[in-house]
């Protein structure tokens, strides 16, 4: 038997069918397809959801023409063969109207991940996600890290990585650069960690 090379073990179209079946039949299961590999994301706890709500309210206050889309499927990576589900995607209101489950990344100004408590968070949120979103050209990647109680803002993607990374501990202000242009006052995040 010879090993196949040059193709992922799972094709994008096969993944999309599998992800749809999982979403329809298994409550809380969210699947992603990164680097040709199937990944699952941990279910969101109450604090996770509250953090997304907090961020959405801030975005609505300062940028009412934008909307924070929770759990929106985005086509990522070279030739858009990957599929990622960030915890939130900031884009113009109605940017995804009429689209299916997986959207092109062009309207997305920022993706957001809130670190969960599963074992592969370090690899997925701190290594894989910044690389994948930078390769895709998404201008800003925001990581709210509940393990380290820090907020990380990645910006200036060069097609392979983000050239700028700024980190502050919970409680300090951090500016989300253009095209987002919002300053976050992160003090409330201290209330939503274990």
Buried (B, 14 or more C-beta within 10 A) or exposed (E): EEEEEEEBEEEBEEBBEBBEEBBEEEEEBBBBBBEBEBBBBBEBBEBBBBBBEBBBEBBBEBBEEBBBBBBBBBBBBEEBBBBBBBBBBBBEEEBBEEEEEBBEBEBBBBBBBBBBEEEEBBEBBBEBBBBBBBBBEBBBBBBBBBBBBBBBBBBEBEEEBBEEBEBBBBEEEBBBBEEBEBEBEBEBBEEBBE
